[in-house]
Every structure is written in structure tokens, then in C-alpha cells.
Amino acid sequence: MLTWILGFIILIVKLAAVLLVVLFIAAYLVWLERKFLARLQIRYGPNRAGIFGLLQPVADIVKMITKEDTVPDGADKALFLIAPAVVATTAMLMFSVVPFGPDMTLLGHRIPLVVTDLNIGLLFVFALSSLGVYGVALGGWASNSKYALLGGIRGAAQMISYELSMGLSLIPVVMMSRSLSVVDIVQAQQGHPFIFFQPLAFLIFVVSAMAESKRIPFDLPEAENELVAGYHTEYSGMRFGLFFLGEYVHIMVFGGLLAVLFLGGWHGPFLPPLLWLLIKIFLVSLFMIWVRGTLPRLRYDQLMTLGWKVLIPLALINILVTGAVGLLVGF
């Protein structure tokens, strides 16, 4: 009984620590994006709130909390209020299966540096990712606004389409590691990261992850020149902030998944394992920000063509080639 209670306490502490760190990093990822894009566009970015604008995320949070929280007339109030929480919560919960390092020992007890090591960790991630679609679709539908509804429909279609290519891109990784556990996949990369063996799967996953997180050049659900702000047009205050937060948590989640599935996770020379993982997540996040400042937005027909006619066929071919090589080589 005592062991069960101690294990439960450790689980809650790990979950709280991960959520707090994720929220803190997500807030300053916004600052990093604004400063980095400003440098790309030869301007300053935030530089008034604190040294180098470092207190700008705090000012943004205060602004969101103090703004009036409005609900449009005719909106489905219950769904309107719940939708932002669905987007942010599902994004944060994905981190519960991301391993931050090898197991450590404390007071004679082995403590895994992951909230929970599920033997179906990848399926858990995709289940939560599919639930995030509901937040986008419900936010657009419940707002009683044509612009928001069109943005929600676009968002749902885009996320469902690119979930297929993302899932198919990871099947070769599962075949090579012979496990759906994220921890086992990292352990299988102890010698060489999977990016060397699966460059095509890596590329498909990167493109699909950017489309899933609705980042430029795939931000069609929020196309301001057509749909004002898309599915969150009618939101204000902290509920808009939750949609905003969900986007940046998604960047970190997909950065973490990319690191543990293709870049070797915590493995690396000289530096501590946790630091290696954080460096890889940071570099992936920086790449996604750089793409936003470089590429123009796609048209919607180009977006869907890329997903259905290019990425999905390539992912299927990659699965067949991986299976054939596996039979020949015997991995």
C-alpha cells in the first residue's frame, strides 16, 4: 500500500513538473518567435517590457487575463467555452509519454524520467492528436459565425488529412524498433538515430507536423485575408490565449516527438541526456519558426493535394520498401 501511494505521489509530481515547464517554455517560445522573426525582417521585436523584452510574455498573460471574456449572441455557450480547453489540454497531455532521459534512482527506487511509459505510447499520442480536432471544429461551429465555421471546417479537414500521412510515416519506425513504446524507440536508437535509416519518413513527419500545428505555410484555418482569424475569430481574453497556447505547445510536442522518434532522443556525447533532448527540441522549434518567416502560405487546393497525392503515397511506398529491406537484412 505504501509503495502504491509513493508511486502515485511521484506520478503527480512528475506530471505537475512537466506541465509547469511546458507552459513556461511555451510562453518564452512566443518571445523567441517574435524576436527571431523580427531579425529576419530587419526590425527589433519586443524590447520594452524588461531587458531584451524578456517580460513580454508576462505582460501578454496579464493582458489576456484582464481582457473581457465575451460570448457571442446565438453561440452554443457550453461548447464555446469548452473548445479552447480541449485544444490546450490535449496538446499538453501528449508530453506525458515523451521520455526526457534514462531512469534515475532515488532512495533506492527506480524513477523513469517519463510521466508514464505506455507500451502503446504512439497510439496514445495519435488518440490525443485526433481529439484536438474536436477543439478546432467545435470552436468554429459553436461561435455562430460564418467565418469561424469555415475556419473550423478547414482546420478539421486539414488536421484529419495530415494525421494520415503522419501516422503512416511512423510505421517504418515501429517496424525497426519493434515497439509502440516511445521509450523503446529511443533505446533502439542508441547506436544511430533513425533519421539516417528513414530520411523520407523524417521529411514526411516534419511536413505533416507543421500542417497539424497549423503553422505557415499551412495556416489556412487562420487565413486572415479570407477568414479574419478563422475558428477563433469570436474568442477574446484567456480563451483566445488557450488557442494561442495550444499552437505553441503543439510546436514543442512535435519537436519532442521528432527528437525521440528520429533524432535519438536523449542520446548524445559529452552532455547530460536531458540537455541533449532539450537542445533537439529547441532546434526543431527554431526550424519551424524559421519556416514561418521564409515561406508563403499555400492555397487550400495545394494544401490538400500535397497531403493526399504526395505525402500519403510516399509514406505507403516507404512502408513497402522498409518491409522489403527488413526481410532481406533481417532487422
N, C-alpha and C positions, 0 to 999 in steps of 0.2 A: 504493500500500500504506500509506504514511504517513497519507494523508488518511483511509483507511478506519479505521485504528487510532485516529486522533484523534477521528473521528466516533463510534466505539464507546465510547471513554472518556467523551466528552461525554454520550452517551446514558445510560450507567451513573450518572454523577454527577447528571444531572437526575432520573433515577428515584429514586436514594437520597435526594436533597434533598426531592423531593415526598413520599415515604413518611415521612420523618422529620417534616416539617412537618405532614402529615396526622395522624400519631399524636399529636404534641404538641397540636394544636388539638382533636383528638377527646377527649383526656384533660381538657382545660380546658373543653370543651363540657359535660362531665358536671358540672363545678363550676358553670358558668353556669346549667345547668338547675336544679340543686339550690338555688342562691341565688335564682333568678328565681321558681321555684315557691314557695319559702318566703315571698317577699314577697307573692305573690298570696294566700297562705293565712295571712298575718299571723304569721309566725314568722321565726326567724333563719337557719336553714340552717347549713352548715358554718362554724364560726368559732373552732375550737380549734387546728387544725394550720396554723400560720403566720398572717401578717396577713390578716385577712378570710377565713381558711380557704383561702388560695391553695396551701398544701401538701397539701390534702386529696387531690388526685389522686395525688400521690407516695405518700401513706400507703395509698391504695387499691391501688396497684400492688404495694407491698411486702406488703400483706395477701394479695393474690391469689397472688403468687409463693411465699409461705411456707406457704400452706394445703396440706393433704394432697390429692393428686390421686388420687381413688378411681375404681374401675371396678366397676360392679355385677356380682354373680354372674349368669351366664347372658347377659351382654351380648356382642355381637359386638365384640370388643376393637379390631380394626383399624379398622372403620368408626366406632366410638365415639370413637376418638382422632383420626381424620381430620376428622370433621364440623365441629368449630369452626373449624379452619384454612380449610376451604372457604368458610365464611361470611365470615370476616375478609379472606381473600386476594382473593376476587372483588370485594368492596366496594372495597378499596384500588386494585386494578388498573384500575377504571373511571376513576380520575383520570389515567391515562396519556394520555387523549385530550382532556382538558379544557385549553383554551388559557388561559394566565394573562396574556397581553399580546401586542402585536405583536413581530415579530422584532427582535432586537438584534444588533449587530456587535461581535465580539471578535477582536482580532488579525487583522483582515481577513476573518474568517469570519462568515457569517450564521448566527445561532443562534436557532431558533424557541423561544419560551417555552412550549413544549408538549413533553411527552416524545416523542410521535410523532404526526404529522398524518396519520392514515389517511383515505383517500378514502371509506372505509365506516365512519367513526367511530361513527355512531349504531348501526349493526348490531353493531359490536363491543361497545358498551355493553349492548345488549339480550342479546347472547350471554352476557356475564358475569352479567347480572342473572338470566337463566334458570338458570345454573349455581348461583347462590346458593340456589335452591330445593332443590337436592340436599343442601346442608348442613343445612337445616332438617329435611327429610324423613328423612335418614339419622340425624341426631342423635336424633330421636324413635323411629325404628324400632330402632336398634342398642342403645338403653338397656334393652330388655327390661322396659319399664314401660308399663302401660296409659295412665296419664296422659300420659307423654311421647309415646306413639304417637298418641293423639288430638290432642295439640298439633301434632305433626309433620304429620298429615293435614290438619288445619285450616290450618296455615301454607302447605302446598303448594297447597291449593285456592285460598286467598286470593291468594297471590302470582301463580299462573298466571292467575287471573281478571283481576286488575288490571293485569297486564302487557299484556293485550289492549287495554284502554282507553288505557293509557299509550302504547303503540305507535301506535294509531290517532290519538291526539291530536297526534302529531308529524308525521303525513303532510302536513297543510297547511303546516307549517314547511318541510319538504323541498320541497314544491311551490313555495313562494315564493322559497326560496334556490337551488333547482335543484341541490342538492348534499347528499350524506350526510356530508360532512366537517364536523366541528364548527367548525373554523377558518373555512371558507367561510360557514357560517351566521352566525357573529359578524360577518364582513366585510359580509354582506348587510344587517346592522342598523346600519350606520354612520350612516344618516340618522335612522331611527326604530326603536325596539325593536319586535319582533313582537307584544308584548303589546297594542299599540294596534290591530293588524290582526286578531289572533287571541285575543280575551279568553276565548272559550268554550274553545278549546284549552288556554289557560293554566290555566283553572279545572279542567278535566278532568285535566290533568297534575299539578296540585298535589294533588288528592284521591287520584289513583292513586299518586303518590309516597309519600304518607303511609301508604296501605294497604300498599305494597310494603315500606316500612321498619317495618311493624307497630307504628306509633305509635298512642296513644289519639287518636281513638275507634275505631281499627281494630286494637287489640292482642288480638284473640280467640285467637291461638295461645298467648298467655301469660296467659290469664284466670285469675288466682289464686283467685277464688272458685269456680271449677269444676275447673281442671286443675293446681292447685298453682302450678307455674311453666311448664307446658306442655312444649315439646320439650326444654328444657334442665333439667328437674327433677332429673335424676340427675347433673348435672355439678357439679364443685367446682373450686376453685383457678383456675389460669390458663386452663384450658379453658372454664370459665364466663366468665372475663374476655374471652376471644376472642369469644364470642357477644355479650357486652355491648359490646365494642369495635366489632364489626361493625355493630351498630344505630346507633351514633353516627357511624361513618364513612359509613353509608348516608345519614344526615341531611346530612352535608357534600357527599356526591356528588350527591344530588338538589338540594341548594342550588346547587351549581356548575352542574349541567345546566340548572336553571331560569334561572340568571343568563345563561348563554351562549346558550340557545335562545329565551328570551323577553324578557330584560331588557337586551339589548345587550352582554353580556359585559364586556369591559374598557373599552368606550366610555363617555365621560363628560367633562364640562368641568372644567378647573382642576386636578384631582388626577391623580397618576400612574395609568396603566392598571391596574397590579397592585392598587393600593389600591382602585380602583373595583370590581374583581371581588371582592376580599375583603369590602368593605362589603356588596355584594349578597348574597354567601353568608351573611354574618353575619345580615343582616336576615331572610333566608328561614329560617335555623336558629332565630332568635328567634321567628318566627311559629309554627313547628312546636312549639316549647316552650310558647308561649302557648296554643295549641290544646289541648295536653295538660292544662294547668291549668284549662281552661274547659269543655270538652265531656265528657259522659258516654260510656261505652262503648256501642257498638251491640250489638244482638242479632245472632247469626250469620245468621239469615234476612234481617235488614235489610242486613247487610254484603253478602251475595251478590246481593240484589235491587238494591241501589244499583249494583253493578258491571255486572251482566248486563242489567238492564232500564232503567237510566237512563244510565249513562256511555257504554256501547258504542253504543246508538242515537244519542245526541247526537253522539258522535265521528264516526259514519258520516254523519250529516246535515251536520256541519261540513265534512267532506271534499267532499261533493257541492256545497255552497254555495261553498266556496273554488274548486273547479274551474270552476263556472259563472261566478263573478266573474272568474277568471283568463282565461277565454275572451273575456269582454266587455271587460275592461280591458286584457288582454294583459301581465300582469306576468311 
